[in-house]
């Protein structure tokens, strides 16, 4: 007669707590992602000035990617060191989540042609790649030289974007020696640093699971 494994009440309670915790992380991440994307759209409106206009494309091209990225980072932050193989695969997808900012604008009709011929939308690609590089640099658990290179590139692009975006687009109106221009530069840099910090969550969890595997294998050999 085959024996059935009966789940202990304590194990079931732990699983329920884990699910609730995970949903809480996802909910907070979704709200934070929407807030960040909304702030990004406000920065874009300030940068464009009178040329800026809000359409339903704002939801598709900015807010929806922000929601997706926030959910991915929230889920990643809930993964513990003893992650399953499936969770580790998901963490790798979460690490690439900022690419949603680059992909979503290109999905609208004619956007890909504008990107290839005029460079329109290239800023979103740069934001996504900078976030991933910065997240990798802060994630830990990897070759230090690769993290240093990615960190320097991410910080350099973030600072350069903050310093030159306003003056290049609107000239003296957003010069750095004006209060409005200085405010916009600080706003830009703060947004990028927050995104980079959030992007490190999947990489940190991957590093934690790798370290946990290393300790487990050493304990197995010792025993």
N, C-alpha and C positions, 0 to 999 in steps of 0.2 A: 504494500500500500504506500502510495506516495505521500510525503509529508508536505503540508502547506506552511509557508512562513507567515505567521500572524504579525502584523505591524503593531508595535507597542503604541499606546496612547501618546506617550511622550514624543515619539518619532513623528506621529501625525500632527501634533501641535507644533513641532519644530518646522515641518513642511508648510503648514498654514502661515506661520510667522514669516517664513522665508518668502512666500508668495506675496504676502501683504507688504513686506519691506520692499520687494522688487517693484510692485505696482506703485508704491510711494515714490521710489527713486525715479521711475518713468514719468510719473505725473509732475514731479518737480522739474525734471529735465525738459519736459514738453513746455511748461510755463516759462522756464528760463530761455529756451530756444526761441519761443515767440517774442519774448521781451527783447532779446538780443537782436533778432531780425527786424523788429519794429524800430529799434534804435538805429540800426544800420540804414533803414529806409529814411529816417529823419536826417541822418548825416548826408545821404545822397541828395535829399531835397535841398538841404542847405548848400551843398557843393554846387548843384545845378542852378540854384536861384530861380529866376522867373521861368526858365525852361522846363522845370520839373512839373510833372502832372501825375496824379494818382488815377489808376485804372484798375480793373479787375486783374490785370496782369501782375499787379503788386502782390496779390495773394499767391498767385502761381509761382512767380519768379523769386520772391523774397520771403514771404511769411511761411509758405509751405516747406521750403527747404530748411528754414529755421526750426520748424516743428520737427521735421525728420531728424535733423542733427541733434536737437535737444533730447528727443526720445532715445536715440542711439547712445548718447553719452550717459543719460540717466540709467539705461539698462546696464551699460558697461560698469558703472559705478556700483552696481548691486552684486556683481559677480565676486564670489569669494575665492581664496587661494586654491581650494579643492574643486576647481572647475572641471566639468566634463569635457570630453573632446569636442562635442557639439558646441558647448559654450565658448570654447577657445576659437573655433571657427567663426562664431558670431562676433567675438571680440575683434577679430581681424576686419570683418565687414564694418564694425562700428568705428574702427580706426580710420577707415576710408570715407566715413559719413560726410565730412566737409565737402567732398566732391559734389554733393547735391546742390551746393551753391553755384557750381560751374555748369552742371547739367541742366537744371531747371530752366534758366533763361534761354538756353539753346533749343528747347523743345517748341517754342512758339514759332509759327510760320515765318520763314525768311531770316530767322535769327542766325542760323549757321552760316548763311551767305554773308550776312553783315559781319560776323566774327572773322571769317576768312578773308574778306575783301577790305573791310574798314577797321577791323580790330575791336568793334563794338562788343562789349561783354567780356573782353579780355581781363578786366579787373576782377571779375568773379572767379576766373580761373586762378589768378594770382592769389586771391584771398584763400581759396581752397588749398592750394599747394603750400602756402605759407603756414596755414593752420596745421596741416599734417606734418610738415617738417618740424615745426615748433613742438607739437605734441610728442613726436618721436624723440626730440632732444630732451624733453622733460620726463619722458616715460621711465628711464632707468633700465638697468639690466642688460645693456647692450654694449657694443664696442664704444669706448669713450671717444675715439677720434671721429666716428660717424655722428655721434650725438653733438659733438662740438661743432662740426661743420654745419649740420642742420640747424643748430641753435643760432650760430652766427648769421647764416643766411636768413632765417626767419626773423630775427631781430633787425637785421639790416634792412630787409624789405619793409618791415612794419614802420621803422623810423623814417625811411626814405619816403614812403607813401604819406605818412603824416606830415612831413615837412614840405613836400612838393606838390601834393594833389591840389590844394587850394590855389596857390599861386599859378600853377600851370593851367588850370581850368578857367579861373576868373581873374587872374592877374592881380592888380593892386587892391581890388575889393576884398581879397582874402589873403593879403600879404601877412607874413608872420609877425611883422612889427605892428600890426593892428590888433585890437582886442578880439575882433570877430575871427580873424585868421588864426590867431593863437589858440582861441577856444576850439575851433574846428580841428586844428592839428592835435590838440590834447584829446579831443573826443575820438578821433580816428585811432590814435595810438592806444587809448584805453580799450576800445572795442577789439582791436586785434590782440592785445595782451590777454584779455578775458577769453577770447576764442582759443588762443594757443593753450592757455591753462586748462580749459575744458577739454581740449583735444588730447591732452595727456592721459585722460582717464582710461581709455582702452589699452594704451601701451603700458600703463602702470599695472593694470590687472593681468596683462599677459606676462609681464616680468614677475609678478607675484606668483602666478601659477607655475612658471618655469622654476622659480626658486623652491617652491613647495615640492615639485617633482624631484628636484635635486636632493632635498633633505630626505624624502621618502626612499629614494634609491639607495642613499648612503646608509639609512637605518636598516633597510633590507639586507644589504651586504654585511653589516655589522652583526646582525642576528644570525 
